[in-house]
Amino acid sequence: MPFHYQRTIHFADTDAAGVVFFSNLLAICHEAYEESLVAAGIELAGFFRDNAVVVPIVSTDASFLRPLAAGDRVRVSVEPTPLGDNSFEVRYEIVKSGPGAEKAAVRARTEHVCIDAGTRRRLALPPRLAAWAGVKTPA
């Protein structure tokens, strides 16, 4: 079941043409990702510090379907899917909300891999992150 994050597009998100600059759309997706982790009970600062792991994005892609401008209200859907015991992807959809305006503006995907902060070797996802990502644990 996707997590939903509500946000208003800010003037600072836009470029000289008055629409959201493409990299800012990925930043908005990342905001929603972080909020979904918090909603799942993962305290961000302590989580990574205490586990000595990092979960970098190793791949991303996005389709920009329609422009967004300052003042637009959007809903960002966040849906993680496990790719293995040490990786997952997150699919995002940014939808412009409002009366008669429920139209997808962006569809994006990020792929994340869990690694040891010191050695940079792959590690299994920590249990709370694995649960959030939907990784099945052995019975």
C-alpha positions as CSV (number, residue, x, y, z in Angstrom):
1,M,0.0,0.0,0.0
2,P,1.6,3.3,-1.0
3,F,2.4,6.1,1.5
4,H,1.0,9.5,0.5
5,Y,2.8,12.9,1.1
6,Q,1.1,16.2,0.5
7,R,3.1,19.3,-0.5
8,T,2.8,22.7,-2.0
9,I,5.1,23.6,-4.8
10,H,7.2,26.6,-3.7
11,F,8.6,29.5,-5.8
12,A,12.1,28.2,-5.0
13,D,11.3,24.9,-6.7
14,T,10.8,26.6,-10.0
15,D,13.1,27.8,-12.8
16,A,13.1,30.9,-14.9
17,A,10.2,29.5,-17.0
18,G,8.1,29.3,-13.9
19,V,7.9,25.5,-13.7
20,V,9.5,23.1,-11.3
21,F,13.1,22.4,-12.3
22,F,13.5,18.7,-13.0
23,S,16.1,17.9,-10.3
24,N,13.8,19.5,-7.7
25,L,11.1,17.0,-8.6
26,L,13.5,14.2,-7.6
27,A,14.2,16.2,-4.4
28,I,10.5,16.3,-3.7
29,C,10.3,12.5,-4.2
30,H,13.2,12.1,-1.7
31,E,11.3,14.3,0.8
32,A,8.3,11.9,0.5
33,Y,10.6,8.9,0.9
34,E,12.0,10.3,4.2
35,E,8.5,11.1,5.4
36,S,7.4,7.5,4.7
37,L,10.3,6.2,6.7
38,V,9.3,8.4,9.6
39,A,5.7,7.3,9.4
40,A,6.9,3.7,9.6
41,G,8.6,4.5,12.9
42,I,12.2,4.9,11.6
43,E,13.9,7.9,13.3
44,L,16.2,9.1,10.5
45,A,19.2,10.6,12.2
46,G,19.6,7.8,14.7
47,F,18.8,5.1,12.3
48,F,21.8,5.5,10.0
49,R,24.1,6.6,12.8
50,D,23.2,3.6,15.0
51,N,23.3,1.0,12.3
52,A,26.6,2.2,10.6
53,V,24.9,1.6,7.2
54,V,24.2,3.8,4.3
55,V,21.5,3.3,1.7
56,P,22.6,5.2,-1.4
57,I,20.6,5.6,-4.6
58,V,22.3,3.7,-7.3
59,S,19.8,4.2,-10.1
60,T,17.0,6.6,-10.9
61,D,14.6,7.4,-13.8
62,A,11.7,9.8,-14.2
63,S,9.1,10.7,-16.7
64,F,7.9,14.3,-16.6
65,L,4.3,14.3,-17.8
66,R,3.1,17.8,-17.2
67,P,4.5,21.0,-15.6
68,L,4.0,22.1,-12.1
69,A,4.1,25.7,-10.9
70,A,4.4,27.6,-7.6
71,G,1.3,27.3,-5.6
72,D,0.3,23.9,-7.0
73,R,-0.8,21.3,-4.4
74,V,0.6,17.8,-5.1
75,R,0.3,14.4,-3.6
76,V,3.3,12.2,-3.8
77,S,2.7,8.4,-3.6
78,V,5.7,6.4,-2.3
79,E,5.7,2.6,-2.9
80,P,8.8,0.5,-2.0
81,T,9.4,-2.9,-3.5
82,P,12.2,-5.3,-2.4
83,L,14.8,-6.3,-5.0
84,G,16.7,-8.6,-2.7
85,D,17.9,-8.8,0.9
86,N,20.1,-5.8,0.4
87,S,18.3,-3.6,-2.0
88,F,14.9,-2.1,-2.9
89,E,13.3,0.3,-5.3
90,V,10.8,3.0,-4.7
91,R,8.2,4.1,-7.2
92,Y,6.8,7.6,-7.0
93,E,3.9,9.3,-8.6
94,I,3.4,13.1,-8.2
95,V,-0.2,14.0,-8.8
96,K,-1.4,17.6,-9.0
97,S,-4.3,17.8,-6.7
98,G,-7.4,20.0,-6.5
99,P,-10.9,20.0,-8.0
100,G,-10.7,18.5,-11.5
101,A,-6.9,18.4,-11.4
102,E,-6.1,14.9,-10.3
103,K,-3.5,14.3,-13.1
104,A,-0.1,12.6,-12.8
105,A,2.7,15.1,-13.3
106,V,5.7,12.9,-12.6
107,R,6.4,9.2,-12.4
108,A,9.8,8.3,-11.0
109,R,11.8,5.4,-9.6
110,T,14.9,5.1,-7.3
111,E,16.9,2.0,-6.6
112,H,18.7,1.8,-3.3
113,V,21.4,-0.6,-2.0
114,C,22.4,-1.1,1.6
115,I,26.1,-1.0,2.3
116,D,28.4,-0.9,5.3
117,A,29.4,2.8,6.0
118,G,33.1,1.8,6.5
119,T,33.8,-1.0,4.1
120,R,31.3,0.0,1.4
121,R,30.3,-3.7,1.1
122,R,26.7,-4.8,0.6
123,L,24.8,-5.7,3.7
124,A,21.4,-7.1,4.4
125,L,18.9,-4.3,5.0
126,P,18.4,-3.6,8.8
127,P,15.2,-5.2,10.0
128,R,13.1,-2.1,10.3
129,L,14.1,-0.9,6.8
130,A,13.6,-4.4,5.4
131,A,10.1,-4.4,6.9
132,W,9.3,-1.0,5.4
133,A,10.6,-2.1,2.0
134,G,8.5,-5.3,2.2
135,V,11.4,-7.8,2.3
136,K,10.1,-11.2,3.3
137,T,12.0,-12.7,6.3
138,P,12.7,-16.4,6.4
139,A,10.2,-18.4,8.5
